[in-house]
């Protein structure tokens, strides 16, 4: 009988810190933020390696990175409107996408 009471106490002390499921559009935002960040890093590396000269394929990949970042921000905004879901991945993906767009703004207008 005493063992049963100990097991009941152990079951009562289990806590779940994730009360709400993750937002589905948050996953899309995170995925697109990761893709745009990786593409931007690769393109900046190739540009520095080639002394600022990149091929047309690399330039189109830069455009794809900017479009993916913009789409990630749209998914983040859509995810933040959902209720009773966890927005962790949406915010992380949106921040990555905003950082990518800021880097591209510096590359396009300041350099």
C-alpha positions, 0 to 999 in steps of 0.5 A, a space after each residue: 500500500 505504501 508503494 502505491 502511495 509513492 507512485 501516486 505522488 510521483 505521478 502528481 509531480 509531473 509538470 508539462 511546460 509546453 501547454 499549447 501545441 506549436 503553431 503550424 504556420 510557425 514551423 513554416 516561418 522557421 523553415 523559411 527563415 533557416 533557408 533564407 539565412 543559409 542562402 544569404 550566408 552562402 551567397 555572401 561567402 561566394 561574393 567575398 570569395 569572388 571579389 564581388 563578382 557573382 554569376 546570374 545563378 547566384 544572383 537569382 539565389 539571392 532573390 530567392 533568399 529575399 523572397 523566402 525571408 519575406 514569406 517567412 515574415 508573412 507566415 510569422 504574422 499569420 501565426 501570431 494571430 492564432 490563439 492558444 498555440 505556442 509561437 516560439 518557432 514563429 518568432 524565431 523564424 521571423 527574427 531570422 527572416 528580418 535579419 536576412 532582409 536587413 542584411 540584404 538592405 545593407 548589401 543593396 543600398 549601403 555598399 
